C-alpha cells in the first residue's frame, strides 16, 4: 500500500474523479426524471383524485360533484387528506426506486464531493 491510502498514483485518482463525475451526472438525470414523473392517488372510491410530481409538487386535485355534501364537509376533508397521504407515499416509493442506487453515497457524506 502506498502513502495515499491505496488510491495509487495520479492515474487512479483521475479515474476515481471520472467515476464520481459520471455518478453525479447519473444522479442529476435521476432527479430530473423524478421531477417529471407524476403519481396519481385517489380516495373515497375515486371521489377525490390527487396528482403530484415526484419532487412533491401538487399538480391537480379533482373532486367529483357527488363528493361535495354541504352537510358533511368533514368527509370531503378526510378524503382529501387520505388522497394526499397516498400520493405522498407513492412519491416516496418512486424516489426510493429511482434514487436507491445513490442512497449509500449520499448518506455517507460523499454526496457533497460529487
C-alpha positions, -999 to 999 in steps of 0.1 A, spaced: 0 0 0 13 34 -8 12 66 12 -21 77 -4 -41 50 13 -43 26 -16 -55 50 -43 -23 48 -62 -8 74 -84 -25 102 -103 -40 79 -129 -61 61 -104 -72 94 -88 -82 107 -122 -102 75 -128 -119 79 -95 -128 115 -103 -142 105 -137 -164 79 -119 -175 105 -94 -184 129 -122 -204 102 -141 -222 93 -109 -231 130 -104 -245 131 -139 -265 100 -133 -279 114 -101 -288 146 -118 -307 126 -145 -325 106 -118 -335 138 -101 -348 153 -134 -367 121 -140 -384 124 -106 -393 160 -113 -411 149 -144 -428 118 -130 -463 121 -117 -482 99 -93 -520 97 -91 -538 88 -58 -575 85 -51 -597 81 -21 -634 76 -14 -637 51 -42 -624 76 -68 -643 106 -55 -611 125 -49 -580 124 -71 -546 140 -64 -518 142 -89 -483 150 -76 -449 151 -91 -422 131 -75 -405 162 -63 -436 168 -42 -453 195 -64 -491 193 -63 -503 192 -99 -540 189 -95 -569 180 -72 -601 166 -87 -633 162 -67 -664 146 -81 -695 167 -76 -712 140 -56 -684 141 -31 -694 176 -21 -721 174 6 -725 207 25 -739 187 54 -707 166 56 -677 187 48 -656 167 72 -659 136 49 -646 155 20 -617 168 41 -609 133 52 -609 121 15 -585 149 6 -562 141 34 -563 104 25 -556 110 -12 -528 134 -4 -512 110 21 -514 82 -5 -498 104 -32 -470 113 -7 -464 75 -1 -463 68 -38 -438 97 -43 -416 83 -16 -417 48 -31 -407 62 -65 -379 83 -50 -365 52 -33 -368 32 -65 -350 59 -86 -325 72 -61 -319 39 -43 -286 32 -60 -273 65 -48 -285 63 -12 -253 49 3 -233 76 -14 -255 105 -3 -258 92 33 -220 86 36 -214 123 31 -198 118 -3 -228 134 -20 -211 168 -14 -179 156 -31 -196 146 -63 
